Amino acid sequence: MTTLPMIALIIGCALVTFIPRVLPFIFVRRIQLPDVVLKWLSYIPVCILTALVVENAILKTEQTLHIEWTVILALIPTLVTALWTKSLAITVVVGVVTMGLIRFFL
């Protein structure tokens, strides 16, 4: 059973999630950013992806670092696919399928 406060909470959470993602695009699309800023912004996706991959590939145990070889195995065909196709959709599908197969068989 849903109540009015619960519906208001869900709508509020949706707005808090939606506004910070959309508002910058609304403001930025009307102005011309300098080339230096555009070049700087182009590195953000690579930095985020690298942080996510390294976080999953190298795990910290009590005293040492542990390499998660299943992630490295999935990374190799995914990286080759990304460099070869330059397609985000195909790269994601290859990465997910590869990781799924590795987890299923290993």
N, C-alpha and C positions, 0 to 999 in steps of 0.2 A: 504494500500500500504506500503510495507516494503522497507526500504532504506538500503544502505550499512552500514551507521553508526548504524542503529538499529540492524542489524544482528551482527555487531562487538560488540555492547554492550551486546547482549544476549550471545554470545560466551564468552566474557570476564567475565560476571557474572557466567556462568557455570564453567569456569576455577577457579574463585575465590572460588566457593563453593566446587568444586571437589578436588582441590589440598590439602587444609588442612585436608580433610577427608581421603585421600588415601596415601599421602606422609608419615605420621607416620607409617602406616602398612608396607610400602615398606622398610623403614629403620629398623624397629623392628623385622621383620620376619627373618632377617639374623643373629641376635645376640641373645644370651641367657641371658635373664633378671634374676637378682637375685630373689630368692624366696620371699624376703621381698617386692620387687617392685611388683611382681605378686599378692601377697596378698593385697597390697595397691590398686592396680588397680581393684581388684575384688569387692571392695566396691563402686566404682564409679557409676555403674548402680543403686544400691540401693539408694544411696544418691540423684541422679537425680530424680528417681521415687518418693521418699519421698518428695522432694521439690515441685514437680508438684502436688502431691496429697494434701499436706498441703496448698499450695497456693490456690487451688480450694475449699478446704473444710472449711477453715477459712477465712472469709472476714472481712476486717477492715472497719467499718463505721466511722462516725464522731468522736465519743468518745468511742465506744466499739468494741468488736470483735463479729462477727456474725457467727454462725456455719451454714453451708449450708447442711441441713439434707438430701437433695436429693443425694448429693455426698456421704455422709456417707452410705446411703441406698444402693447405687450402689457399694460402696467399699466392703461391707460385702461379698456378693456372689463372687465378683471378687477375693478377698483375699483368700477365701476358695477354689476357683477353682485353684488359683495359687499354694497354698500349697498342694493341693491334686494331681493335674496333673503334676506340674512342667513344663508345656508347655506354652511358651509365646504366641503362636498363639491362643490356646484355651482360655487363660486368657484374651487376648485382645478382642476376640469375645464375651465372656461372659460379660466383662465390657461395651462394646459398646452397646450390646443388652439390658443389664440391665438398663443402663442410658437412652437409647431410650424409653424403656417401662415406666420408671419412669416419664420421661418428657411428654410422651403421655397421661398417665393416671392421673398425678397430675397436 
